[in-house]
């Protein structure tokens, strides 16, 4: 399946949920700096991650849909890895292990439908408050470290999750192009539908496409509730057709409110799917649906039932 992206067709593909919040709040895991990849350093941690991903393989098999699995590497870039004690060799090993885990699980549990393995790339700084802003050249060099490791695995693509400003997204796309891997860019937005730095979503997509000759295979939105971005997705606008995936938060809270919340806000799992059904009706080119903060297999099962 390497480099073949079946989610570019008309069929619905599910994705997993909010891996870090699910592991911490629902499964009792300790994730320093929200770094799920650290679990791969122990057998118990690896088994916990195996169980997490198997939930979604089961949901996709039950629903008869394709599945996009993101590696547990949202924090597995040099700066965040250094904070949890990983040197360059240890980080490269963890990124390889994370993709190899998904390839193994895909082989062990065939769903009868395509399962796409994505190397997950996260922001260099805080996704909600991107304080360390890079230009596109610096971002290409920085994210090229992780993406270069993914290129040596069987990953089908790389997906940049929770991008908060265009220059970093441009860097990820260029690094993926340099490595010969397809790229997906997923922006996060505030409650007004703009990126955390204030850039309108339409402008962000246009800037990345212009700077990369349209290299991203498609764009996504994540880490925001549909109420926060639905109004910004104009079905008549050409740029909106570049958005093919949604990984929404369970909660309607803002990023700032979520940062301060003492407990997990899982929202309404049963109502999660119907919210997205309306979006797919309005934007029928949307094909990839999963969850982000506060979501788990219940929310994705609701997506499957509605879509």
C-alpha positions as CSV (number, residue, x, y, z in Angstrom):
1,X,0.0,0.0,0.0
2,X,3.0,2.3,0.3
3,X,2.2,5.7,-1.3
4,X,-1.2,4.6,-2.5
5,X,-3.9,6.6,-0.7
6,X,-7.3,4.9,-1.1
7,X,-8.9,7.6,1.1
8,X,-8.7,9.9,-1.9
9,X,-11.6,7.9,-3.4
10,X,-15.3,8.4,-2.4
11,X,-15.5,5.9,0.4
12,X,-15.5,6.8,4.1
13,X,-12.3,6.0,6.1
14,X,-12.3,6.1,9.9
15,X,-9.4,7.3,12.0
16,X,-8.6,6.7,15.7
17,X,-9.6,9.0,18.5
18,X,-7.8,11.3,20.9
19,X,-4.9,9.0,21.7
20,X,-3.2,11.0,24.4
21,X,-6.4,12.0,26.3
22,X,-7.8,8.5,26.0
23,X,-4.6,6.9,27.3
24,X,-4.2,9.3,30.2
25,X,-7.8,9.7,31.4
26,X,-9.4,6.4,30.4
27,X,-6.5,4.0,30.5
28,X,-4.4,5.4,33.4
29,X,-1.2,5.9,31.4
30,X,1.5,8.4,32.4
31,X,2.6,10.4,29.4
32,X,5.4,12.9,30.2
33,X,4.9,16.0,28.0
34,X,1.9,14.2,26.4
35,X,4.4,12.0,24.6
36,X,2.6,8.7,23.8
37,X,5.7,7.3,22.0
38,X,7.4,6.9,25.3
39,X,5.2,3.8,25.9
40,X,7.1,2.0,23.3
41,X,10.1,1.8,25.6
42,X,8.5,-1.0,27.7
43,X,6.6,-4.2,27.0
44,X,3.7,-3.1,29.1
45,X,3.5,0.3,27.3
46,X,3.6,-1.4,23.9
47,X,0.8,-3.8,24.9
48,X,-1.2,-0.8,26.0
49,X,-0.8,0.9,22.7
50,X,-1.5,-2.3,20.9
51,X,-4.8,-2.5,22.7
52,X,-5.6,1.1,21.9
53,X,-5.1,0.6,18.2
54,X,-6.9,-2.8,18.1
55,X,-10.1,-1.0,19.3
56,X,-10.2,1.0,16.1
57,X,-9.3,-1.9,13.9
58,X,-12.3,-3.7,15.4
59,X,-14.6,-0.7,14.8
60,X,-13.5,-0.4,11.2
61,X,-14.0,-4.2,10.7
62,X,-17.5,-4.0,12.2
63,X,-18.4,-1.0,10.0
64,X,-16.8,-2.3,6.8
65,X,-14.9,0.9,6.3
66,X,-11.3,1.7,5.6
67,X,-9.1,3.0,8.4
68,X,-6.3,5.5,8.8
69,X,-4.0,4.7,11.7
70,X,-1.7,7.5,13.0
71,X,1.6,6.4,14.7
72,X,1.9,7.4,18.4
73,X,4.6,10.0,17.4
74,X,2.9,13.4,17.7
75,X,5.5,14.4,20.2
76,X,8.4,12.4,18.6
77,X,10.3,15.4,17.3
78,X,13.7,16.6,18.5
79,X,12.7,19.3,21.0
80,X,9.9,17.4,22.7
81,X,11.9,14.2,22.7
82,X,14.8,15.9,24.5
83,X,12.5,17.0,27.3
84,X,11.7,13.3,28.0
85,X,15.3,12.2,27.8
86,X,15.6,10.9,24.2
87,X,18.8,11.5,22.2
88,X,18.8,11.4,18.4
89,X,19.4,7.7,18.1
90,X,16.7,6.9,20.7
91,X,14.2,9.2,18.9
92,X,14.9,7.6,15.5
93,X,14.4,4.2,17.1
94,X,11.1,5.2,18.6
95,X,9.7,6.6,15.4
96,X,10.6,3.4,13.6
97,X,9.0,1.3,16.3
98,X,5.8,3.3,16.2
99,X,5.3,2.7,12.5
100,X,6.4,-0.9,12.7
101,X,3.8,-1.4,15.4
102,X,1.0,-0.3,13.1
103,X,2.3,-2.4,10.2
104,X,2.4,-5.4,12.5
105,X,-1.2,-4.8,13.8
106,X,-2.4,-4.3,10.2
107,X,-1.0,-7.7,9.2
108,X,-2.3,-9.4,12.3
109,X,-5.9,-8.1,12.0
110,X,-6.9,-7.8,8.4
111,X,-10.2,-5.9,8.3
112,X,-11.1,-6.7,4.7
113,X,-10.8,-3.0,3.9
114,X,-7.8,-0.9,3.4
115,X,-5.8,0.2,6.4
116,X,-3.5,3.1,5.8
117,X,-0.5,3.7,8.1
118,X,0.5,7.3,8.7
119,X,3.6,8.6,10.3
120,X,2.2,11.3,12.7
121,X,4.1,14.6,12.9
122,X,3.3,17.2,15.6
123,X,4.1,20.8,16.1
124,X,7.5,21.9,17.4
125,X,6.0,24.0,20.1
126,X,2.6,24.1,21.8
127,X,-0.1,23.4,19.2
128,X,-2.6,25.7,21.0
129,X,0.0,28.5,21.5
130,X,2.7,28.2,18.8
131,X,5.2,30.6,20.5
132,X,8.4,29.3,18.7
133,X,7.5,30.3,15.1
134,X,9.8,29.1,12.4
135,X,10.1,30.2,8.8
136,X,9.4,27.6,6.1
137,X,13.1,26.8,5.6
138,X,13.7,26.2,9.3
139,X,10.6,24.1,9.6
140,X,11.7,22.0,6.6
141,X,15.0,21.2,8.3
142,X,13.5,20.6,11.7
143,X,10.7,18.2,10.7
144,X,13.0,16.6,8.1
145,X,14.6,14.7,10.9
146,X,11.4,12.8,11.9
147,X,10.1,12.5,8.3
148,X,13.4,11.2,7.1
149,X,13.1,8.3,9.6
150,X,9.5,7.6,8.4
151,X,10.8,7.4,4.9
152,X,12.9,4.3,5.9
153,X,9.8,2.5,7.2
154,X,6.7,1.2,5.5
155,X,4.6,4.2,6.3
156,X,2.1,5.1,3.5
157,X,2.3,8.8,4.2
158,X,3.0,11.5,6.9
159,X,0.3,13.5,8.5
160,X,1.0,16.8,10.4
161,X,-1.5,17.1,13.2
162,X,-2.5,20.3,15.0
163,X,-0.6,22.7,12.8
164,X,-1.1,26.2,14.1
165,X,0.5,28.4,11.5
166,X,1.2,28.1,7.7
167,X,5.0,28.3,7.7
168,X,5.4,25.1,9.8
169,X,2.9,23.3,7.6
170,X,4.9,24.4,4.5
171,X,8.0,23.0,6.1
172,X,6.4,19.6,6.8
173,X,5.1,19.4,3.2
174,X,8.5,20.2,1.8
175,X,10.3,17.8,4.1
176,X,7.8,15.0,3.0
177,X,8.4,15.9,-0.6
178,X,12.2,15.7,-0.1
179,X,11.7,12.3,1.5
180,X,9.4,11.0,-1.2
181,X,6.3,10.5,1.0
182,X,2.8,11.9,0.5
183,X,1.8,14.5,3.0
184,X,-1.4,15.5,4.7
185,X,-1.7,18.8,6.6
186,X,-4.2,19.1,9.5
187,X,-4.7,22.6,10.9
188,X,-6.3,23.4,14.2
189,X,-8.5,26.4,14.7
190,X,-9.9,28.5,17.5
191,X,-13.6,29.0,18.2
192,X,-13.8,31.6,15.5
193,X,-12.5,29.3,12.8
194,X,-9.1,30.9,12.5
195,X,-5.7,29.4,13.2
196,X,-4.1,30.1,16.7
197,X,-2.0,32.9,15.1
198,X,-5.1,34.5,13.6
199,X,-4.7,33.3,10.0
200,X,-8.0,32.5,8.3
201,X,-8.3,28.9,7.3
202,X,-8.7,29.7,3.6
203,X,-5.5,31.8,3.6
204,X,-3.6,29.0,5.4
205,X,-4.5,26.4,2.8
206,X,-3.8,28.8,0.0
207,X,-0.4,29.7,1.3
208,X,0.7,26.1,1.8
209,X,-0.5,25.1,-1.7
210,X,1.2,28.1,-3.3
211,X,4.5,27.5,-1.5
212,X,4.6,23.8,-2.2
213,X,3.0,23.6,-5.7
214,X,0.0,22.0,-4.1
215,X,2.1,19.1,-2.7
216,X,-0.2,18.0,0.2
217,X,-2.5,15.2,-0.8
218,X,-5.2,16.8,1.1
219,X,-5.9,18.9,4.3
220,X,-7.7,18.1,7.5
221,X,-9.0,19.9,10.6
222,X,-8.4,18.6,14.1
223,X,-8.5,19.5,17.8
224,X,-11.6,21.7,17.5
225,X,-15.3,21.0,17.8
226,X,-17.4,21.2,14.6
227,X,-19.1,24.2,16.0
228,X,-15.8,26.0,15.8
229,X,-15.1,25.4,12.1
230,X,-18.3,24.4,10.3
231,X,-19.2,28.0,9.5
232,X,-15.8,28.5,7.8
233,X,-16.2,25.7,5.3
234,X,-18.0,27.2,2.3
235,X,-19.1,24.4,0.0
236,X,-18.8,26.8,-3.0
237,X,-15.2,27.8,-2.3
238,X,-12.5,26.0,-4.3
239,X,-10.1,25.8,-1.3
240,X,-12.7,23.9,0.8
241,X,-12.4,21.0,-1.6
242,X,-8.9,20.5,-0.4
243,X,-10.3,19.6,3.1
244,X,-10.9,15.9,3.1
245,X,-10.7,14.9,6.7
246,X,-11.9,15.9,10.2
247,X,-10.7,14.8,13.6
248,X,-12.8,16.8,16.0
249,X,-12.7,17.4,19.7
250,X,-15.5,15.9,21.8
251,X,-15.7,19.2,23.8
252,X,-17.1,22.5,22.7
253,X,-14.6,24.3,25.0
254,X,-12.0,26.6,23.6
255,X,-8.3,25.6,23.6
256,X,-7.7,27.9,26.6
257,X,-10.6,26.3,28.5
258,X,-9.4,22.8,27.7
259,X,-5.9,23.6,29.0
260,X,-7.4,24.7,32.3
261,X,-10.0,21.9,32.6
262,X,-9.3,19.6,35.6
263,X,-11.3,16.7,34.1
264,X,-11.8,15.1,30.6
265,X,-14.7,16.5,28.7
266,X,-16.0,13.6,26.6
267,X,-18.9,15.5,25.2
268,X,-21.8,13.4,23.8
269,X,-20.3,10.3,22.3
270,X,-23.6,9.2,20.8
271,X,-24.2,12.6,19.2
272,X,-20.7,12.8,17.8
273,X,-21.5,11.0,14.6
274,X,-24.7,12.9,13.7
275,X,-22.7,16.2,14.0
276,X,-20.4,15.0,11.2
277,X,-23.2,13.5,9.1
278,X,-24.4,17.0,8.4
279,X,-20.9,18.1,7.4
280,X,-20.5,15.2,5.0
281,X,-23.9,15.9,3.4
282,X,-22.8,19.5,2.8
283,X,-19.2,18.6,1.8
284,X,-19.5,15.1,0.2
285,X,-15.8,15.0,-0.7
286,X,-14.9,14.6,3.1
287,X,-13.7,11.0,3.5
288,X,-11.6,10.7,6.6
289,X,-13.3,11.0,10.0
290,X,-11.8,10.4,13.5
291,X,-11.5,12.1,16.8
292,X,-9.1,14.3,18.8
293,X,-9.1,15.4,22.4
294,X,-11.7,13.8,24.6
295,X,-12.7,11.2,22.1
296,X,-12.3,7.4,22.2
297,X,-13.7,4.4,20.4
298,X,-17.3,5.3,21.4
299,X,-17.1,8.5,19.4
300,X,-15.6,6.8,16.3
301,X,-18.2,4.0,16.5
302,X,-20.8,6.8,16.5
303,X,-19.1,8.2,13.4
304,X,-19.3,4.8,11.7
305,X,-22.9,4.5,12.5
306,X,-23.8,7.9,11.1
307,X,-21.6,7.9,8.0
